[in-house]
Amino acid sequence: MKADGWTPGAYVRHPGEPEWGLGQVQSAIGDRVTVNFQHRGKVLIDISVVRLVAARPEEDAG
C-alpha cells in the first residue's frame, strides 16, 4: 500500500508496538507516513516495511 492510502487525520495502530497506543496520521508522502502516537509521540514510518492498521478513536473509550 502506498502512503496515499493514508490521509492526514486517519487513526492507526502500529502492529509491532501496541504500547504506543492510538496514532493519528500527520502526513503521508510515498512510502513515508508520519504518525503522532499517544504514548510515543511523532514517528516516521516506512509503510513498505511496517503495515499500519486502521483504527478508530472510540476503541480507546471506556
C-alpha positions in Angstrom: 0.0 0.0 0.0 1.3 3.4 -0.9 1.1 6.2 1.7 -1.5 7.9 -0.5 -3.9 5.3 1.0 -3.4 7.1 4.4 -4.7 10.6 4.7 -3.8 13.2 7.5 -6.2 12.7 10.3 -6.7 9.0 9.9 -6.3 6.9 13.0 -3.9 3.9 13.0 -2.1 1.5 15.2 1.5 0.0 14.8 1.1 -3.8 14.9 4.5 -4.3 16.4 4.3 -1.6 19.0 0.9 -1.9 20.7 2.1 0.1 23.8 2.4 3.2 21.6 -1.4 3.4 21.6 -3.6 5.1 19.1 -1.9 7.1 16.4 -3.1 9.9 14.1 -1.6 10.3 10.6 0.1 13.8 10.3 1.4 13.4 6.7 1.8 10.8 4.0 4.2 11.0 1.1 5.3 8.0 -1.0 6.0 5.1 1.4 6.6 7.5 4.4 3.9 8.2 6.9 4.4 10.5 9.9 2.2 9.4 12.8 1.7 11.0 16.2 1.1 8.2 18.7 -0.5 8.7 22.2 2.4 7.2 24.1 5.3 7.6 21.8 4.9 10.9 20.0 5.7 11.6 16.4 7.2 8.7 14.4 8.2 8.5 10.7 7.1 5.1 9.4 8.1 3.4 6.2 5.0 1.5 5.2 6.9 -0.7 2.8 8.4 -2.2 6.0 5.5 -1.8 8.5 1.9 -2.3 7.7 -0.1 0.1 9.8 -3.6 -1.0 11.0 -6.6 1.3 10.6 -8.2 2.2 14.0 -11.0 4.2 15.5 -10.6 6.6 18.4 -13.7 5.2 20.1 -11.9 1.9 20.5 -10.0 3.6 23.4 -13.1 5.0 25.1 -14.1 3.2 28.2 
